[in-house]
Each structure stands twice: as structure tokens, then as C-alpha cells.
Amino acid sequence: MANYIHVPDGAPAVPKFNVTVDENDFRSGALKLMKELRPHWKPAEVKMKSFTDGITNKLIGCYVGGDMQEVVLVRIYGNKTELFVDRENEVKSFRVLQAHRCAPRLYCTFNNGLCYEFLQGTALEPEHIRSPSVFRLIARQLAKYHAIHAHNGWVPKSDLWLKMGKYFSLVPTHFEDPVQNQRLTQEVPSAACLREEMLWLQQSLSVLGSPVVLCHNDLLCKNIIYNQSAAHACTVLLCTPAPTLRRGAFALLLGPWGIGTPQCNGPKVACEDRTRPGNVKFIDYEYAGYNYQAYDIGNHFNEFAGVNEVDYSKYPGRELQLQWLRAYLEAYKEYKDQGADVTHTEVEVLYVQVNRFALASHFFWGLWALIQAQYSTIDFDFLGYAVLRFSQYFKMKPEVTALSFP
């Protein structure tokens, strides 16, 4: 059994530069990186744009000229994120996914971050991922991730419970700020309660028979980049609200529109099936690794609620889920050379597994948010987000545990 990522033989080497970039004064450090990566760029002509919709890291776009056709992204790791993000594993995941044409090119790493290729497209919003034309693309791309074979036939093992246990050990027991501390004691479940629930999750979910596959593990809307081939269709898909926060810091938007996409003159409407298919790519591999198939899907379904203004009434209903899961299974079996016939029973089994594993997703990100509330320098109510995730966990628990397999 193996729960670590193996980079395929022949994968391009990734240089590491002894450069540290100050998140508050990033230009000098970023210029040192550009000297290595883009030596033909004149330092005085390099423009930089800081993007603010990530809630884990800081992201800088470096470019020359006015059209931003060639952008090098510089991601600076957030404060103390090494406590809960395995950076070596992240780079390995990046390289594996790149080898399977599922990720942009990774240019280099440096002391406190990495540089990589910019992907053309638009980071999606919750209203977009409900569209059948889009969610089928997402389901198919996720199936492609999950079908990537482990090295030399290894049987992969999930590291979910190991990570969850580590996160639990890092959860703060108090805050210096008295208001924060009062919220912690009054609104967040006690450590004893959390420990009991964590044990219950492991005992209940690990026996559901969900395959362990290579997972993204953080498939929120902003980590899905949609590239629409027909520019006129942007009136449906690309006229989105201003960028919102997300856990990672990979996707880019300039104002309401994606870089490289025309400004829309049409109405700002939710996406409909008037568009051509286009394609989607996933970004942000900080949490990627071997995990239960149903966790990755359940985590994505939880993200239908959004991050900034969380609304769990947007959690996908049974009919939408069944359509999504059938599209996923058809693609997964195709990628695994198992044919494309999907039975009603297979869809129903996955439906139960996914909704139960959605509980683990709420619990995982609740713990994560408590740690971030202690250490992050980013302006976001992490403690409030933790309260939301744990509240939804306890609300959802009796509903999904009542589901029965066909």
C-alpha cells in the first residue's frame, strides 16, 4: 500500500531557486525569479499584479507589455501553511498531473513558493457549475484524474484520516483575542466532541467500499477554469460577479472577466445550455493526493454553496447528483477501459457513498479553518467559516446516514 505520489520517469525536472519572496514587498524577489525564468525580460518593463481572491496563499502575475499574453504566476505560500500542506507532495502532484496533461507547466520552486504557467479561461462561480453542459465537463475531467494509475500497480492508500488527525492536533485551544476566544468556546464544538466525530467518520466511511484514487481534494468553483471556444457565448458563462475568495490562489480574474476573454455586452445571466461545450481544467494542487473517490466528489458538491457567501440550500439535489454521477461513471469507466455502460445500481451506490463522504469534507475544512484562524494573515473570517462547516456537518449527518444502499 502506498499513500505517496510517485512522479513518472522522464517527467521534466523542476529547478529550485534560493530566492525568498516577501509577500508584502514582493517585487524584488519576483524580479530575481524572472531573471532566471525570463532572462530576456528587462526588469524595468516587468509589470506585476497582485490577486486577492485566495485565502491560503498570495498570487502575483508577472508580465511585460499591455496584453498579458505571457504571464508567469508567482505563488507565495501563506503564513504557517507548511503546518498543514505538504509542499513536497504538492510539487509531486503538480508534476504527475502535468505528465497526464491535466495541469499547467510548473516552471520552478523557490524557498517560499512556486512559479507556473498561466491558464487561459475563467474561474467559475457556483451558478455555472449547476449547468448540465458545464457539470458534465467537470465530471469528465475529475474522472480523468481518478483514472490515473498508481505507480507499478501499487495499491494506493488514502491519507485522509492521517491528515485529519494532524489537523486536529493543530487546532488552537484558545485565541489571544478575547472576542475570538469567546466565539471559539461558544460556537465551535469541543475538542472531545470533535475527537469523537473524527473517530466515527473513520469507522463509518472507510468501510463503504469507495475506491482510493488520485484526488484533487479541493474542487471549489474558483479552482475550475473554463475555456469557452466560442467568444460570443461569454454572455452566458463569462459575465460573472467580481472575484470571490477561495482556499487556494491559482485562478486569475481581472475584474469581472477572465484574462484573455472579451468583455461581455450581453446580460449577466446564469449559464444555460446555449453554449458550446468548451473545456475545463482544474488548478491548485495543494491538497491533492490519494483519497476516496467519493470524498472528492462529495467535497465538490459541498462547494456548490460557495465560499464567501455560503448558502447550503445550493447543495445539489438528488436529480442533479444522479445526472452528474452517471456522467462521471461513464467517463471513469471509459478512461479505465471498462466500457461505458453504467447501471442504475452503480449510480445509486455512488450517490450514497458521495453524500456520506460529504460529511468528511465539512469536518476536514472545519478543522482547516480553525488552524487558519490562528495563523493566517489574510483578511477572512476563518473562525466563522469553521462554524459554518461544523454546523452543516451536524445538520447533514442524520440525513445522509439514513440513506441506504440499493
C-alpha positions as CSV (number, residue, x, y, z in Angstrom):
1,M,0.0,0.0,0.0
2,A,1.3,3.5,-0.8
3,N,-0.2,6.9,0.1
4,Y,2.6,9.0,-1.5
5,I,2.8,10.3,-5.1
6,H,5.3,8.8,-7.5
7,V,6.5,11.1,-10.3
8,P,6.7,9.2,-13.6
9,D,10.1,8.5,-15.1
10,G,11.0,11.1,-17.7
11,A,8.9,13.9,-16.2
12,P,10.6,17.3,-16.7
13,A,12.8,18.3,-13.8
14,V,11.7,21.4,-11.8
15,P,14.5,23.7,-10.8
16,K,14.6,25.2,-7.3
17,F,15.9,28.7,-6.8
18,N,17.3,30.0,-3.5
19,V,15.0,33.0,-3.5
20,T,12.6,34.2,-0.8
21,V,9.8,36.5,-1.9
22,D,8.3,38.9,0.7
23,E,4.5,38.8,0.5
24,N,4.3,42.5,1.5
25,D,7.2,43.7,-0.7
26,F,7.3,41.1,-3.5
27,R,8.8,43.0,-6.5
28,S,12.5,42.5,-5.8
29,G,12.1,38.8,-5.1
30,A,9.8,38.2,-8.1
31,L,12.3,40.0,-10.3
32,K,15.0,37.6,-9.2
33,L,12.8,34.7,-10.3
34,M,12.0,36.4,-13.7
35,K,15.8,36.8,-14.3
36,E,16.0,33.0,-14.1
37,L,12.8,32.2,-15.9
38,R,12.6,35.0,-18.4
39,P,16.1,36.4,-18.8
40,H,15.1,38.4,-22.0
41,W,12.6,40.5,-20.0
42,K,14.0,43.9,-19.0
43,P,13.5,44.3,-15.2
44,A,12.2,47.9,-15.6
45,E,9.5,46.7,-18.0
46,V,8.2,43.8,-15.9
47,K,4.7,44.6,-14.6
48,M,3.2,42.8,-11.7
49,K,-0.4,42.4,-10.5
50,S,-1.4,41.1,-7.1
51,F,-4.5,38.9,-7.0
52,T,-6.6,38.8,-3.8
53,D,-9.1,36.0,-4.1
54,G,-7.1,33.3,-2.4
55,I,-7.4,32.6,1.3
56,T,-4.3,30.4,1.7
57,N,-1.6,32.0,-0.4
58,K,-0.6,35.2,-2.2
59,L,-0.5,35.2,-6.0
60,I,1.4,37.6,-8.3
61,G,1.1,37.8,-12.1
62,C,4.3,38.9,-13.8
63,Y,4.3,40.1,-17.5
64,V,5.6,42.6,-20.0
65,G,3.6,44.7,-22.4
66,G,0.0,45.5,-22.2
67,D,-1.9,42.5,-23.3
68,M,-0.8,40.0,-20.7
69,Q,-0.3,37.3,-23.3
70,E,2.6,35.7,-21.5
71,V,2.1,35.7,-17.7
72,V,4.3,33.9,-15.2
73,L,2.4,33.3,-12.0
74,V,4.3,33.5,-8.7
75,R,2.6,31.9,-5.7
76,I,3.9,32.9,-2.3
77,Y,3.0,30.4,0.4
78,G,0.7,31.7,3.2
79,N,2.0,32.1,6.8
80,K,2.5,28.8,8.6
81,T,0.8,26.8,5.8
82,E,3.6,24.3,5.9
83,L,2.0,23.1,9.1
84,F,-0.9,21.6,7.1
85,V,0.2,21.5,3.5
86,D,2.8,19.0,2.3
87,R,4.7,21.2,-0.1
88,E,6.9,18.4,-1.5
89,N,3.8,16.3,-2.1
90,E,2.1,19.3,-3.8
91,V,5.0,19.6,-6.3
92,K,4.9,15.9,-7.0
93,S,1.2,16.1,-7.6
94,F,1.7,19.0,-9.9
95,R,4.3,17.1,-11.9
96,V,2.2,13.9,-12.2
97,L,-0.8,15.8,-13.4
98,Q,1.3,17.8,-15.8
99,A,2.6,14.5,-17.2
100,H,-1.0,13.4,-17.8
101,R,-1.8,16.8,-19.4
102,C,-4.1,17.8,-16.5
103,A,-2.1,20.7,-15.2
104,P,-0.2,23.8,-16.4
105,R,3.6,23.8,-16.7
106,L,5.5,24.1,-13.4
107,Y,8.4,26.4,-14.0
108,C,10.2,26.3,-10.7
109,T,10.0,26.3,-7.0
110,F,11.7,28.7,-4.6
111,N,12.1,29.0,-0.8
112,N,8.5,30.0,-0.1
113,G,6.6,29.3,-3.2
114,L,6.5,28.2,-6.8
115,C,6.1,29.6,-10.4
116,Y,3.9,28.1,-13.1
117,E,2.2,28.7,-16.4
118,F,-1.0,30.8,-16.7
119,L,-4.1,29.0,-18.0
120,Q,-6.4,31.0,-20.2
121,G,-10.0,30.9,-19.1
122,T,-12.4,31.9,-16.5
123,A,-12.7,30.8,-12.9
124,L,-16.3,29.6,-12.4
125,E,-19.0,30.7,-10.0
126,P,-21.5,28.5,-8.1
127,E,-24.2,29.3,-10.6
128,H,-22.1,28.0,-13.5
129,I,-21.3,24.5,-12.1
130,R,-25.1,23.7,-12.0
131,S,-25.4,23.8,-15.7
132,P,-25.5,20.3,-17.3
133,S,-23.2,21.4,-20.2
134,V,-20.6,22.5,-17.7
135,F,-21.0,19.9,-14.9
136,R,-20.6,17.1,-17.5
137,L,-17.2,18.6,-18.4
138,I,-16.3,18.8,-14.7
139,A,-17.4,15.2,-14.1
140,R,-15.4,14.0,-17.0
141,Q,-12.2,15.9,-16.0
142,L,-12.5,14.6,-12.5
143,A,-12.9,11.1,-13.8
144,K,-9.6,11.6,-15.8
145,Y,-7.8,12.5,-12.6
146,H,-9.3,9.5,-10.8
147,A,-8.3,7.1,-13.6
148,I,-4.5,8.0,-13.4
149,H,-2.8,4.7,-12.4
150,A,-0.7,4.3,-9.3
151,H,3.0,3.6,-9.9
152,N,3.8,0.0,-11.0
153,G,0.4,-1.3,-9.9
154,W,0.8,-0.2,-6.3
155,V,-2.5,-0.3,-4.4
156,P,-2.9,3.3,-3.2
157,K,-4.0,4.0,0.4
158,S,-5.9,7.1,1.5
159,D,-4.2,9.6,3.7
160,L,-7.5,11.3,4.7
161,W,-7.5,10.0,8.3
162,L,-3.8,10.8,8.8
163,K,-4.3,14.3,7.5
164,M,-7.4,14.8,9.6
165,G,-5.7,13.6,12.7
166,K,-2.8,16.0,12.0
167,Y,-5.2,18.9,11.5
168,F,-7.0,18.0,14.8
169,S,-3.6,18.2,16.6
170,L,-3.0,21.7,15.3
171,V,-6.4,23.1,16.2
172,P,-6.0,26.0,18.7
173,T,-7.4,25.6,22.2
174,H,-7.7,29.4,22.7
175,F,-7.1,32.7,21.0
176,E,-5.3,35.8,22.3
177,D,-8.2,38.0,21.1
178,P,-11.0,37.8,23.7
179,V,-13.7,38.1,21.1
180,Q,-12.3,35.3,19.0
181,N,-11.7,33.2,22.1
182,Q,-15.4,33.6,23.2
183,R,-16.6,32.6,19.7
184,L,-14.3,29.5,19.9
185,T,-15.7,28.3,23.2
186,Q,-19.3,29.1,22.5
187,E,-19.7,28.4,18.7
188,V,-17.2,25.6,17.9
189,P,-17.7,22.0,19.1
190,S,-15.5,21.0,22.0
191,A,-12.2,19.1,21.4
192,A,-13.8,16.0,22.9
193,C,-16.8,16.2,20.6
194,L,-14.5,16.7,17.5
195,R,-12.4,13.7,18.5
196,E,-15.5,11.5,18.9
197,E,-16.8,12.6,15.5
198,M,-13.5,12.1,13.8
199,L,-13.4,8.5,15.1
200,W,-17.0,7.9,14.0
201,L,-16.2,9.2,10.5
202,Q,-13.2,6.9,10.0
203,Q,-15.1,3.9,11.3
204,S,-18.2,4.6,9.3
205,L,-16.8,5.8,6.0
206,S,-13.7,3.6,5.5
207,V,-16.0,0.5,5.2
208,L,-18.2,1.9,2.4
209,G,-16.1,0.4,-0.4
210,S,-15.2,3.7,-2.1
211,P,-12.1,3.2,-4.3
212,V,-8.9,5.0,-3.4
213,V,-7.8,7.1,-6.4
214,L,-5.7,10.2,-7.1
215,C,-7.9,13.1,-6.0
216,H,-7.8,16.8,-6.3
217,N,-9.4,17.2,-2.8
218,D,-10.2,20.9,-3.2
219,L,-12.5,21.2,-6.2
220,L,-14.3,24.5,-5.4
221,C,-15.6,26.8,-8.1
222,K,-12.5,29.0,-8.3
223,N,-10.3,26.0,-8.9
224,I,-12.1,25.2,-12.1
225,I,-11.0,27.1,-15.1
226,Y,-13.5,27.2,-18.0
227,N,-12.2,27.9,-21.5
228,Q,-15.1,28.7,-23.9
229,S,-14.1,28.2,-27.5
230,A,-16.9,30.4,-28.9
231,A,-16.4,34.0,-27.8
232,H,-20.0,35.0,-28.2
233,A,-21.1,32.5,-25.6
234,C,-19.4,34.7,-22.9
235,T,-22.7,36.5,-22.4
236,V,-23.8,33.3,-20.6
237,L,-20.6,32.0,-19.0
238,L,-18.2,34.8,-18.6
239,C,-20.3,37.7,-17.3
240,T,-19.7,36.8,-13.7
241,P,-19.6,38.8,-10.5
242,A,-16.3,40.2,-9.2
243,P,-13.8,37.6,-7.9
244,T,-14.6,35.9,-4.5
245,L,-12.2,34.3,-2.1
246,R,-11.2,30.7,-2.3
247,R,-8.8,28.5,-0.4
248,G,-6.0,28.4,-2.9
249,A,-4.5,31.1,-5.0
250,F,-4.2,29.9,-8.6
251,A,-7.0,31.2,-10.7
252,L,-7.0,34.7,-12.1
253,L,-9.7,37.2,-13.0
254,L,-9.2,40.8,-14.0
255,G,-12.3,42.5,-12.7
256,P,-15.4,40.5,-13.6
257,W,-13.9,38.9,-16.7
258,G,-11.2,36.3,-17.3
259,I,-7.9,37.3,-18.8
260,G,-7.9,36.7,-22.5
261,T,-11.7,36.8,-22.8
262,P,-13.6,39.7,-24.3
263,Q,-15.7,41.9,-22.2
264,C,-19.4,41.0,-22.5
265,N,-22.1,43.3,-23.6
266,G,-24.9,40.9,-23.1
267,P,-27.0,40.3,-19.9
268,K,-25.4,39.0,-16.8
269,V,-27.3,35.7,-16.6
270,A,-26.7,32.3,-15.1
271,C,-25.2,29.9,-17.5
272,E,-27.6,27.9,-19.7
273,D,-27.1,25.2,-22.3
274,R,-26.9,27.6,-25.2
275,T,-23.1,27.4,-25.1
276,R,-20.7,25.1,-27.0
277,P,-19.0,22.6,-24.7
278,G,-15.6,24.2,-24.3
279,N,-13.4,22.6,-21.7
280,V,-12.4,22.8,-18.1
281,K,-9.1,22.5,-16.2
282,F,-8.5,22.2,-12.5
283,I,-5.9,24.2,-10.7
284,D,-4.5,24.4,-7.2
285,Y,-3.0,21.0,-6.1
286,E,-2.0,21.8,-2.5
287,Y,-4.3,19.1,-1.2
288,A,-4.1,16.6,-4.0
289,G,-3.3,13.0,-3.1
290,Y,-4.6,9.5,-2.8
291,N,-8.1,9.6,-1.3
292,Y,-11.5,8.0,-1.5
293,Q,-13.2,8.6,-4.8
294,A,-16.5,9.6,-3.1
295,Y,-14.7,12.2,-0.9
296,D,-13.5,14.1,-3.9
297,I,-17.0,14.2,-5.4
298,G,-18.7,14.9,-2.2
299,N,-16.3,17.8,-1.5
300,H,-17.1,19.3,-4.9
301,F,-20.9,19.0,-4.2
302,N,-20.3,20.9,-0.9
303,E,-18.7,23.7,-2.9
304,F,-21.9,24.4,-4.8
305,A,-22.7,26.5,-1.7
306,G,-19.7,28.9,-2.4
307,V,-17.1,30.3,0.0
308,N,-17.7,34.0,0.5
309,E,-21.5,33.9,0.9
310,V,-22.1,30.3,1.8
311,D,-25.6,29.0,1.1
312,Y,-26.0,25.3,1.6
313,S,-29.5,25.4,0.1
314,K,-27.5,25.3,-3.1
315,Y,-26.2,21.8,-2.3
316,P,-27.2,19.8,-5.4
317,G,-30.4,17.8,-5.1
318,R,-30.8,14.2,-5.8
319,E,-31.8,14.5,-9.5
320,L,-28.8,16.8,-10.4
321,Q,-26.5,14.5,-8.5
322,L,-27.7,11.4,-10.3
323,Q,-27.1,13.1,-13.7
324,W,-23.7,14.2,-12.5
325,L,-22.7,10.8,-11.2
326,R,-23.8,9.0,-14.3
327,A,-21.7,11.3,-16.5
328,Y,-18.8,10.8,-14.1
329,L,-19.1,7.0,-14.1
330,E,-19.4,6.8,-17.9
331,A,-16.2,8.8,-18.3
332,Y,-14.4,6.9,-15.5
333,K,-15.2,3.5,-17.0
334,E,-14.1,4.8,-20.4
335,Y,-10.8,6.0,-19.0
336,K,-10.3,2.7,-17.2
337,D,-11.1,0.7,-20.3
338,Q,-14.1,-0.9,-18.6
339,G,-16.6,0.0,-21.3
340,A,-19.2,2.9,-20.9
341,D,-22.3,1.0,-19.7
342,V,-23.3,2.3,-16.3
343,T,-26.1,0.6,-14.4
344,H,-28.7,2.2,-12.2
345,T,-27.3,0.4,-9.2
346,E,-23.8,1.7,-9.8
347,V,-25.1,5.3,-9.8
348,E,-27.2,4.7,-6.6
349,V,-24.3,3.2,-4.8
350,L,-22.0,6.1,-5.6
351,Y,-24.8,8.5,-4.6
352,V,-24.9,7.1,-1.1
353,Q,-21.1,7.0,-0.8
354,V,-20.7,10.6,-2.0
355,N,-23.3,12.1,0.3
356,R,-21.8,10.3,3.3
357,F,-18.3,11.4,2.4
358,A,-19.5,14.9,2.1
359,L,-19.6,14.8,5.9
360,A,-15.9,14.2,6.0
361,S,-15.3,17.2,3.7
362,H,-17.2,19.5,6.1
363,F,-15.3,18.2,9.0
364,F,-11.9,18.5,7.2
365,W,-12.4,22.1,6.2
366,G,-13.8,23.0,9.6
367,L,-10.5,21.9,11.2
368,W,-8.5,23.6,8.5
369,A,-10.4,26.9,9.1
370,L,-9.7,26.8,12.8
371,I,-6.0,26.4,12.1
372,Q,-6.1,29.3,9.6
373,A,-7.9,31.5,12.2
374,Q,-4.8,31.1,14.4
375,Y,-2.1,31.7,11.8
376,S,-3.3,33.3,8.6
377,T,-2.5,36.9,7.8
378,I,-5.3,37.1,5.1
379,D,-8.3,39.1,5.9
380,F,-11.0,36.5,6.1
381,D,-13.3,35.3,8.9
382,F,-11.8,31.8,9.2
383,L,-13.5,31.2,12.5
384,G,-16.9,32.0,11.1
385,Y,-16.2,29.7,8.2
386,A,-15.3,26.9,10.6
387,V,-18.6,27.4,12.5
388,L,-20.5,27.2,9.2
389,R,-18.8,23.9,8.2
390,F,-19.3,22.2,11.5
391,S,-22.9,23.4,11.7
392,Q,-23.6,21.9,8.3
393,Y,-21.9,18.7,9.3
394,F,-24.2,18.1,12.2
395,K,-27.3,19.2,10.2
396,M,-26.4,16.8,7.3
397,K,-25.3,13.9,9.4
398,P,-28.7,12.3,10.2
399,E,-29.9,12.9,6.6
400,V,-27.1,11.1,4.9
401,T,-26.6,8.3,7.5
402,A,-30.3,7.4,6.8
403,L,-29.5,6.8,3.1
404,S,-29.5,3.1,2.3
405,F,-27.6,1.2,-0.5
406,P,-29.7,-0.3,-3.2
